[in-house]
Each structure stands twice: as C-alpha cells, then as structure tokens.
Amino acid sequence: MGYDTAAKADPESVVPEEFGGMWFLKDELESDSVGFTVLELEPGGKGKEHDETETGQEEIYYVLEGEIEVELTDSDETVSLEADEAIRLDPDETRQIRNEGDERAKLILVGAPL
C-alpha cells in the first residue's frame, strides 16, 4: 500500500490531559524518516526544553490555534507565534515551547533528518 492514515486519538498522549496533550504519529503513519506530532498546551503550559543535536533532526512548529512563545535558550531570544505562523529550528538550537496566552494552543510539529 502506498499510504497510511492515522488519527490523533490512535496513540496515547505522552503529556497529561491537564496540561494539554502530545500525540506522536510517526509510528502510527509508519513513517521512516519524518516525525509528525500534534501538541496542545493549556494556558501556562510548556513543553520540554531540548535540542535535537543527537538525532540531527531539524524541526518545524506550525501553530494551528492560539499563541505560543518559543524560548531559544542558546540565543537568549524568544520568538512569539500565533495561528498560521511557523518556525524552523536547527538541530543544535535549544528550545522550549510555552503557552503564555489565555486559550489552549494547538500545534503541528514536524521533524526530519537533515
């Protein structure tokens, strides 16, 4: 078969519901090299601070709903994004996503090797 389908509800969230939710769909879609994740953050919620140096994976974050802040620790900079905006991050850029807004934020996260 030349395609696979998946729904957000297929895998279990790796983030407790009270903070939002995070669903990794790479395995569900049987993707060999592209990671695809749905992230939802409640107001005041934040993602894990990390980089992708070990994996060599660049990431793109696309905001579907709400507003987020992407803290770039190494650069001592914060990028604000709202619905329909995106950011691409180099593997070695340390980052953390925060929802400082008043509504739940929903994002698509895509990652792939360089």
SULGIRA-V22585 format. One record per residue. PSI is psi as a letter, one per 20 degrees, with the letter a starting at -180 (* if undefined). Layout:
# SULGIRA-V22585
psi
PSI
PSI
This chain:
# SULGIRA-V22585
psi
p
j
r
q
q
q
q
h
i
g
r
q
q
j
p
q
h
h
i
d
q
p
o
o
j
g
h
h
i
l
p
h
i
p
q
o
q
p
p
p
p
q
p
i
q
q
r
p
p
r
r
k
g
h
h
k
p
q
q
p
p
p
o
g
q
a
q
r
p
o
p
n
g
h
i
l
q
p
p
p
q
a
p
j
q
r
q
p
p
q
h
j
o
p
q
p
p
q
n
j
a
i
r
p
q
p
q
p
p
p
q
q
q
*
